[in-house]
Amino acid sequence: MKRSEQKATWQSIEAEVLRRIRLREWAPGDPIPHEDALARELGCARSTVNRALRSVAEKGLIERRRRAGSHVALNPVRRVTLNIPVLRQEIEDRGATYGYVLISEDHAVPPAPIRAILHSPPDTSRLHIRAMHFADGKPHVIEDRWIDDTQIPQVSAADFAAISPNEWLVRTVPFESGDISFLAEAANGEDANLLGCMTGDPVFVTERTTRQGGRPLTTVRLVFAPGHKVKTQI
């Protein structure tokens, strides 16, 4: 495929690489031509090919190894994108009426596991917030959140009786990276009482930490009422 008639972009080169992989012109395990050869064939600079191949590699469709060159992946990795939802909007999008109650808001010394996540020194307090979110008047999820207010000083002006920490943070504080864990647990007595279920009932839990510039901003534990379902796209 010659591209001499117009200047090729790395996006157009990426599209051509993906086309060849999907049509099995390059089958799983096949070597991909060297960047110089592809640049000559597709009428672009080698750096353009390099950028395109990096993008395809990030999608999990090719494997790139020093000295071994690039190969079409034998087992392509499917990447899942998860957005941080505004719980109010998520509930309303399902056609339910949203409700919210602030349970507690105070400064306290976090337990050791939270201190490790937030890189918080011993005997140093952080903002701790617990809140309930409801769907059609029924308990939906408990939000148990710690915030490093030295990293987010503007949090002191937030009214968490009127807006959830989840929604305030999504609206107000940009983040660069994070991690999320998914757990199935048995509801403890306190959570069961808030969620209106029996102690020991299975509940779905997510634990999420977000960061900016490598520094943790906040970590949250969300405990959902029994029967909660997560849906995403691949």
N, C-alpha and C positions, 0 to 999 in steps of 0.2 A: 504494500500500500504506500504509494508515494504521496508526499505532502509538500512538494516543492512549490505548489501554486500559492500557498498561503502559509504564514508563519504558524508553526505548531506550538500549542501551549502544553504544559505538563498535564492539564486536565484532558486534552484531546488525546495525548499519548496514553494516559491512563485508561481512557475509554476504549482505545484500540487494544491494549493489553487485556483488559477485561473481556472484550469481545472474543479474542482468540482463545482465552481460557474457557469461556462458557460454551463456545462452539466446538471445543475439543481440538482446535487446531494445535494447541499446546495441551496435551493430556496430563493428568496428574502424574507427577514424578519426572516429567520431561524437563530438560534443561532449557532455560530461556537464553536467547542469543545475547552475546556480550553487548554492553551499553554502546560501544563504538559502532558495532554493526547495526544496532537498532537506530541509532542516531542517523547513520547514513541512509538507511532504508526509509525512515519516516521524515527525513528532511528537517532535522532539528539539532540543537546542541546536545552534547552528551549530558550536560548538567540537567537538561530538561527531562531526558530519559531517566536519569537517576532520581529526580524528584518524583516522577510518575511511579517508578518501581517501589520507592519507599512508601508511597501512599497505598499501593496494592498490597505490599507486605503488611502494613498496619491493619488492613482488612482481613489478614490471615490467609490470603489466597496464594501467596508465594513465600518461599523460604529463601533468605539471603544469607550466605555464609562466606566469610573471607576465604579467598583462594579457591573455594569450591564453586563459586558463582551462584546464580539464582536458579531455582527450580520451582515448578508448579507444585504447590503443596499436595501431598497425598491425602491428608485429612484436613481440609480447610476449616479454620476456626471461625465460628459464627459469633460475632460480637453483639452483645445486648446493650442498648443504651437505656439507662434509667435516669429519669428526671426527678428532681426533688419537687414533689407536688405540694401545692397549697391545699391542705386538708379540707378547708371550707369549699374550695372550688371542686375538688374531687367528689365530695359528697353531693354538692348541688348538681354536678354534671350527671349524676346517677338519678336525678329527679327527686332527691330527698331534701327535706328541710334541715338546714344546718343549725346546730346549737353549740355553745362553747361556755365552759365555766373554768375560771382560775381556781385551782385548789390551794396552792401555796406559792409564795415568792419570798425568798430570803437569801442572805449570804451565809455560806457555811463552808467548812473545810471538806472537800470531796473525799470519798473513800479512796483507798489506795489505787484500785483499778482505774478510777476516773482521773486521779492525779497523774497517773502514768500516761493516759491518753492526752490530757491537756498540757503535759509537761509542767505541772503546777508544783511549786515547792511545798514541802510539808508545812503545816500550820498556816497556810495562806488560803483565805476564803475565796470562793467563786460564786457567781450568781446561780442559784438553783431554782428551777420553776417546775411545778407539776400542774397539769391542766387536763381537762376532759373535753373531748369532742363528741358530739352527738349527731345521729342521723335519724330524722323523724322522731325525735325525743328519746331514742334508745341509745345506750352507750355504744360508741363506735371504737374509740381508741384513747388510751392514756398516753399523754405526752410527758415524759420525765426528762428534763433537759438541764444540762450544765453549760454555762456560757462564760468564757474568759473575758470579763469586762475590761481587762487591761488592753485587749486587742480590739474590743468594740466599745469604746467609751460612750458612744451615743446611746447605748442601751439604757443608760440611766434615765433618759427622757421618755422611754417607751411606757405606755399604759397597757400592761398585760391583762388588766381586767376587761379591757375593751377589744383587744386584738391578741390573737394567739402568738406565742413566740415563733411558731412555725411560719405563720403568714408574715409577721414583721421582718423576720430574717430574710425570707425569700425576696421580699420587696425592697429591703434596705441595704443588705450587706452582700456584696459580691464575694464569690469564693473561686478558687482556682483548682482545687482538687479535693478528694475525699475518699472515704471507703465506707462500705456498707456490709453488714452481716445479716443473714436471715436465720431465725431460730424457731423451732417448735418446742414449746415448754408447757409445763403444767402450771396453771394459774395458782399463785400463792393466795393466802387469805385476803390480804389487802386489795390486790388487783381484782380478785374474784368479786369482792364486795362492790368495787367501783363499776365493774363490767356487768354486774347482775348475773353472774354464773356461779357454778359450784367450785369450791376449792379443788384443784386437781384437774379441772376441765382443760383440754388442750387449747392453747392460744397461740396465735402467730405473733412473732416478735421481730422487729427490725432494730438494729443498732447502727447509727450513722454518725460519722465524724467528718466535718468539713474544715478545710484549711485555706489559708492565703499566705503566699510567700513562704510556704513550708511550716507556718505556725498554725496550730489548731485554734479554731475559732469557737466551735461549739460541738458538743456531743449529745446525742439524744437517743433515748430508748422509747420506742413506740410499741405498746402492747395492745393488740387488736382484740375485739370481742370474738368469741368462737364463731366460726363460719366465714371469716374474712377470706377473700380471694384476691390474689395479685395477678394482673394481666399486663404484659409488655409485648414488644415487637422484636422480631429478629430479622 
